Amino acid sequence: MATDFHLGLKQICDKYNPDFYSEFKAQADDYFFIPHRNETRGIGGVFFDHQVENDKVSKMNLFDFCIDLGESFPELYGHQVETNKSKTYSDEHIQWRNHRRGRYVEFNLVNDRGTKFGLLSGGRTESILMSLPPLANWTYCHEIKPLSEEFETQRKLVKAYPWVDSE
């Protein structure tokens, strides 16, 4: 599923600039990295800001790219939902989900520029923290069963994981 997500992102990026996917994926890998865990917050995606027109892309192309990318998310996530909605899950799956949600919380509270800015600038704390999941876990010395689905996922949560062949 993560590969499908990244392939979809790459297809959109490639329509506008063949360098976008590799550049913006690298920026996502760097930004959504949890240094004290030496892992990424999740499977990543693309991340960019402060783009300016140049000889490869105009302002209008950048705008169209942003619109195209934003409009693709219902389809990209919808594919994941459709593929997985009938799967059964166990208590172990819920524990793993909550464990990964804990990483999301750690990232947002420790590393995320937007969260920090909101809290430090006097923003409405409750509104800022509403993005956090209602359930998350931190397990002391969490161990993952070797060769499990969780093990395979964790193995891929590194910077520069090659989700698509062209990286």
Secondary structure, 3 states (H helix, E strand, C coil): CHHHHHHHHHHHHHHHCCCHHHHHHHHHHHHCEECCCCEECCCCCCCCCCCCCCCCCCHHHHHHHHHHHHHHHHHHHHHHHHHHCCCCCCHHHHHHHHHHHHHHHHHHHHCCHHHHHHHHCCCCHHHHHCCCCCCCCCCCCCCCCCCCHHHHHHHHCCCCCCCCCCC
